[in-house]
Amino acid sequence: MSMDAVFKALADPVRRQLLDSLHARNGQTLGELCEGRGMSRQAVTKHLAVLETANLVATERRGREKLHYLNPVPIHEIADRWIGKYERGRLDALAALKRDLEGQSDG
């Protein structure tokens, strides 16, 4: 698996939304993944192919249906390589501070 393929796959907001959808409910069909997206099945299929190439999505055939599953391993590998070597504690504290400050500005 190429890390470049993972970054390319994650660069597109539609593909990130598809991954979020699978994170919320794994094992969805193409039809389920198309719901509420305002995109053709063909467009969603192309995005899923990029995600499969990057090994971020795995599929399984059940009869006539093809189920899609999130594979979080490549994301975990990126986190270990690009975040893990930095001080994770400091990054977590900064992220929490940012969330707190943004939350205060909403009011």
C-alpha positions as CSV (number, residue, x, y, z in Angstrom):
1,M,0.0,0.0,0.0
2,S,1.3,3.4,-1.0
3,M,1.1,6.2,1.6
4,D,0.6,8.5,-1.4
5,A,-2.5,6.6,-2.4
6,V,-3.9,7.1,1.2
7,F,-3.2,10.8,1.2
8,K,-4.7,11.2,-2.3
9,A,-7.8,9.3,-1.1
10,L,-8.1,11.4,2.0
11,A,-7.6,14.7,0.1
12,D,-11.2,14.6,-1.3
13,P,-14.0,15.7,1.1
14,V,-16.5,13.3,-0.6
15,R,-14.2,10.4,0.2
16,R,-13.8,11.6,3.8
17,Q,-17.6,11.7,4.1
18,L,-17.9,8.2,2.7
19,L,-15.3,7.0,5.3
20,D,-17.3,8.9,8.1
21,S,-20.4,7.1,6.9
22,L,-18.7,3.7,7.1
23,H,-17.3,4.6,10.5
24,A,-20.8,5.4,11.7
25,R,-22.3,2.2,10.2
26,N,-20.0,-0.4,8.6
27,G,-21.1,-2.8,5.9
28,Q,-23.1,-0.5,3.7
29,T,-24.1,-1.2,0.1
30,L,-23.5,1.2,-2.7
31,G,-27.1,2.3,-2.6
32,E,-26.9,3.1,1.1
33,L,-23.7,5.1,0.6
34,C,-25.3,7.0,-2.2
35,E,-28.3,8.1,-0.1
36,G,-28.5,11.8,0.6
37,R,-25.3,12.6,-1.4
38,G,-26.9,14.1,-4.5
39,M,-24.4,12.1,-6.6
40,S,-24.8,9.5,-9.2
41,R,-24.0,5.9,-8.3
42,Q,-21.2,6.0,-10.9
43,A,-19.6,9.0,-9.1
44,V,-19.8,7.3,-5.7
45,T,-18.4,4.1,-7.3
46,K,-15.4,6.0,-8.6
47,H,-14.7,7.5,-5.1
48,L,-15.1,4.0,-3.5
49,A,-12.6,2.6,-6.1
50,V,-10.0,5.3,-5.0
51,L,-10.6,4.3,-1.3
52,E,-10.3,0.6,-2.1
53,T,-7.0,1.3,-4.0
54,A,-5.7,3.0,-0.9
55,N,-6.8,0.1,1.2
56,L,-9.1,2.3,3.2
57,V,-12.2,0.4,2.2
58,A,-12.6,-3.4,2.0
59,T,-15.5,-5.1,0.3
60,E,-17.4,-8.4,0.7
61,R,-19.9,-9.9,-1.6
62,R,-23.1,-11.2,0.0
63,G,-25.3,-12.7,-2.7
64,R,-26.0,-9.9,-5.1
65,E,-24.9,-7.2,-2.7
66,K,-21.4,-5.8,-2.2
67,L,-20.9,-4.5,1.3
68,H,-18.3,-1.8,2.0
69,Y,-16.2,-1.8,5.2
70,L,-13.9,0.8,6.7
71,N,-10.3,-0.3,7.1
72,P,-8.7,2.1,9.6
73,V,-5.2,0.6,9.5
74,P,-3.8,3.0,6.9
75,I,-5.0,6.0,8.9
76,H,-3.5,4.5,12.0
77,E,-0.2,4.1,10.2
78,I,-0.3,7.7,9.1
79,A,-1.0,8.8,12.7
80,D,1.9,6.7,14.0
81,R,4.3,8.0,11.3
82,W,3.3,11.6,11.1
83,I,1.8,12.4,14.5
84,G,3.3,9.7,16.8
85,K,6.8,10.9,16.4
86,Y,5.8,14.4,17.7
87,E,4.7,15.0,21.2
88,R,1.2,13.6,21.1
89,G,0.4,15.0,24.6
90,R,1.2,18.5,23.5
91,L,-0.8,18.1,20.3
92,D,-3.8,16.8,22.3
93,A,-3.6,19.7,24.7
94,L,-3.5,22.2,21.8
95,A,-6.4,20.5,20.1
96,A,-8.4,20.6,23.3
97,L,-7.6,24.3,23.8
98,K,-8.6,25.1,20.2
99,R,-11.9,23.3,20.7
100,D,-12.6,25.1,23.9
101,L,-11.8,28.5,22.4
102,E,-13.9,27.8,19.4
103,G,-16.8,26.7,21.6
104,Q,-16.6,30.0,23.6
105,S,-16.8,32.1,20.4
106,D,-20.0,30.3,19.3
107,G,-22.0,32.0,22.1
